Amino acid sequence: MANRAVLKSVPFRVGDTIRVYQRIKEGEKERLQAFEGVVIMIHGHQDGKSFTVRKIATGAVGVERIWPLNSPWINRIQVVR
């Protein structure tokens, strides 16, 4: 299991808080949706690499999202801290 990755020339690692901007297509419209949380896992090798981000949503509910590292739906990411 890897603990570092680079997406769109932004390096991040397990434990970093990141904000992922994902393109969402609804019918004919397209918008950006931000998902901010802690990187809890980076897994896979080379082209098959993916990462998992966890955040605590309203009502103390944990939400995890898994993205392929080279997903065309990811617009950009920001390392918050």
ZIRAVEN-V453632 format. One record per helix or strand. SS is the DSSP state (a for helix, b for strand). FROM is the first residue (numbers start at 1). TO is the last residue. If there is no record, write none. Layout:
BEGIN
ss->SS from->FROM to->TO
ss->SS from->FROM to->TO
END
This chain:
BEGIN
ss->b from->2 to->2
ss->b from->4 to->7
ss->b from->10 to->13
ss->b from->17 to->26
ss->b from->29 to->43
ss->a from->46 to->48
ss->b from->50 to->57
ss->b from->61 to->68
ss->b from->74 to->79
END
